[in-house]
Amino acid sequence: MKSKFVQKFNHDPIANGYDTNIQNENNPIRNGYSNLMKWIKSKTKQSNILVDLGCGTGNTSKQITSYKKIYCVDISQNMLNIAKNKLKNNNNIVFVQNDLLDFFDNFKNNKKVDTIISTYAIHHLTQDEKHILFEKIFNFLPKNGKIIFGDLMFKNKKHENKMKNKYPDLVEDFDNEFYWHIDNELKKLELLGFKIKVKRFSDLSWGIYGIKQ
Ligand SMILES: C[S@@+](CC[C@H](N)C(=O)[O-])C[C@H]1O[C@@H](n2cnc3c(N)ncnc32)[C@H](O)[C@@H]1O
C-alpha cells in the first residue's frame, strides 16, 4: 500500500541542504528539533531492535547508542545515501527504501523489533493514512513494544488556528502538509491499546511516547 503523497514528500530534491536547514531553530518549524533528538536518545536506552520510519539523513538513528539492530526506512534514495555515510561506523544498521505504509506489509516481525521511532515524517501522511499506519504498527509490535514519535503537531483545531494567527507566513506550509492533531491521533492510538504520554518541545514540535498494553 502506497501513501497518497509519497512522491510529493520524497526529499530527494532537498536532501543536500537538509542538515543545514534543520539547524535554523529560529524557524518555528525547526524550533525544538535538537531537544527532541535528545529526548529520543533518553527514551531509547532500553531498546534492542528498532525501526526508524522516515529516517531521512539518519539524525534520529544517530542518537541511539545501545541497540542490536536498526532498520532505517525512507522513500528518498538521496536522504538514505547521506544517512549511510553518516552512520557508516555504526554496526547493524540496515537501510530500506520504501513507503512508510508499504513497509509493514513486506516485513515480518520475526526480527523481534521492540521499538518503532519516527521524527518529522508521519506528518507527510494524511490523517486517515496515519491511522492506518498506527494499526499496522500496533499489530506488528509485541506486548510492551514502544512507539517514540516526534513531529509537527497541533493540540487540536483551536491550537491550529492560534498558530495560524501567530505565524501568518507559515499558513501555506501548514496547509500543504498534514500536521498531527494530537486530540484525534491520541484517541486512535489509545483505542488501539497504546498507553501514551505527550511532551511538548516548542509551539509545533511534540513527542509521543507509547507502550503497547
Ligand atoms: C522532514 S524529513 C525527516 C527526516 C528525519 N527523520 C529527521 O528527523 O531529520 C521527512 C523524511 O520522510 C521521508 N518521507 C516522506 N514521505 C514518506 C513516505 N510516504 N514513505 C517513506 N518516507 C517518506 C522523506 O523522504 C524525508 O526523508
The ligand as an SDF file (V2000), in Angstrom:
LIG
                    3D

 27 29  0  0  0  0  0  0  0  0999 V2000
   11.4340   16.0670    7.3270 C   0  0  0  0  0  0  0  0  0  0  0  0
   12.2990   14.6000    6.8910 S   0  0  0  0  0  0  0  0  0  0  0  0
   12.6750   13.9170    8.4910 C   0  0  0  0  0  0  0  0  0  0  0  0
   13.9540   13.1190    8.4710 C   0  0  0  0  0  0  0  0  0  0  0  0
   14.4750   12.6440    9.8280 C   0  0  0  0  0  0  0  0  0  0  0  0
   13.5960   11.6820   10.4420 N   0  0  0  0  0  0  0  0  0  0  0  0
   14.6980   13.8060   10.7580 C   0  0  0  0  0  0  0  0  0  0  0  0
   14.0260   13.9330   11.7920 O   0  0  0  0  0  0  0  0  0  0  0  0
   15.5940   14.6280   10.4580 O   0  0  0  0  0  0  0  0  0  0  0  0
   10.9920   13.5270    6.3160 C   0  0  0  0  0  0  0  0  0  0  0  0
   11.5110   12.2760    5.6160 C   0  0  0  0  0  0  0  0  0  0  0  0
   10.3920   11.4230    5.3440 O   0  0  0  0  0  0  0  0  0  0  0  0
   10.5290   10.8940    4.0260 C   0  0  0  0  0  0  0  0  0  0  0  0
    9.1800   10.5470    3.5680 N   0  0  0  0  0  0  0  0  0  0  0  0
    8.1370   11.3860    3.3140 C   0  0  0  0  0  0  0  0  0  0  0  0
    7.0350   10.6980    2.9800 N   0  0  0  0  0  0  0  0  0  0  0  0
    7.3860    9.3750    3.0250 C   0  0  0  0  0  0  0  0  0  0  0  0
    6.6860    8.1590    2.7940 C   0  0  0  0  0  0  0  0  0  0  0  0
    5.4070    8.1530    2.4740 N   0  0  0  0  0  0  0  0  0  0  0  0
    7.3710    6.9970    2.9200 N   0  0  0  0  0  0  0  0  0  0  0  0
    8.6920    6.9770    3.2590 C   0  0  0  0  0  0  0  0  0  0  0  0
    9.3930    8.0930    3.5000 N   0  0  0  0  0  0  0  0  0  0  0  0
    8.7590    9.2800    3.3920 C   0  0  0  0  0  0  0  0  0  0  0  0
   11.2280   11.9790    3.2360 C   0  0  0  0  0  0  0  0  0  0  0  0
   11.8740   11.4710    2.0870 O   0  0  0  0  0  0  0  0  0  0  0  0
   12.1760   12.5470    4.2860 C   0  0  0  0  0  0  0  0  0  0  0  0
   13.4340   11.9160    4.2440 O   0  0  0  0  0  0  0  0  0  0  0  0
  1  2  1  0
  2  3  1  0
  2 10  1  0
  3  4  1  0
  4  5  1  0
  5  6  1  0
  5  7  1  0
  7  8  2  0
  7  9  1  0
 10 11  1  0
 11 12  1  0
 11 26  1  0
 12 13  1  0
 13 14  1  0
 13 24  1  0
 14 15  1  0
 14 23  1  0
 15 16  2  0
 16 17  1  0
 17 18  1  0
 17 23  2  0
 18 19  1  0
 18 20  2  0
 20 21  1  0
 21 22  2  0
 22 23  1  0
 24 25  1  0
 24 26  1  0
 26 27  1  0
M  CHG  2   2   1   9  -1
M  END
$$$$
